[in-house]
């Protein structure tokens, strides 16, 4: 699960982007949160089974073969063929 780390002006010792960010990478995929946007990349032949994500508006991942994989807003499930990858950009519901 991608964990969102929130930094604010209340802690002047933190030198980082204001807002929220987080990242999770596995052998099959990479998920990154920057501010209020969730980026998902699934590598060739990758598989995601019930991967939890921050609550997003419903959307989809687009594959290199033109398929669309529905994302329900809290969980991603996807199976890529050996020569297929996917990516998607989703908006997080709870804005910073």
VENLINCOR-V724909 format. One record per pair of residues at least 4 apart in sequence whose C-alpha atoms are under 6 Angstrom apart, sorted by the first residue. I is the first residue (numbers start at 1). J is the second residue. If there is no record, write none. Layout:
I|J ; I|J
This chain:
1|52 ; 1|53 ; 2|24 ; 2|53 ; 3|22 ; 4|21 ; 4|22 ; 5|20 ; 5|21 ; 6|19 ; 6|20 ; 7|18 ; 7|19 ; 8|18 ; 19|35 ; 20|35 ; 21|33 ; 21|34 ; 21|35 ; 22|32 ; 22|33 ; 23|31 ; 23|32 ; 24|30 ; 24|31 ; 25|29 ; 25|30 ; 28|43 ; 28|46 ; 28|47 ; 29|41 ; 29|42 ; 29|43 ; 30|40 ; 30|41 ; 31|39 ; 31|40 ; 32|38 ; 32|39 ; 33|37 ; 33|38 ; 36|92 ; 36|95 ; 37|90 ; 37|91 ; 37|92 ; 38|89 ; 38|90 ; 39|88 ; 39|89 ; 40|87 ; 40|88 ; 41|86 ; 41|87 ; 42|46 ; 42|85 ; 42|86 ; 43|85 ; 44|82 ; 44|83 ; 44|84 ; 44|85 ; 45|80 ; 45|81 ; 45|82 ; 46|80 ; 47|78 ; 47|79 ; 48|77 ; 48|78 ; 49|77 ; 50|75 ; 50|76 ; 50|77 ; 51|75 ; 51|76 ; 52|74 ; 52|75 ; 53|74 ; 53|75 ; 55|73 ; 55|74 ; 55|92 ; 55|93 ; 56|73 ; 56|91 ; 56|92 ; 56|93 ; 57|73 ; 57|91 ; 57|93 ; 58|71 ; 58|72 ; 58|73 ; 59|71 ; 60|69 ; 60|70 ; 60|71 ; 61|68 ; 61|69 ; 61|87 ; 61|88 ; 62|67 ; 62|68 ; 62|86 ; 62|87 ; 63|67 ; 63|85 ; 63|86 ; 64|84 ; 64|85 ; 71|76 ; 80|84
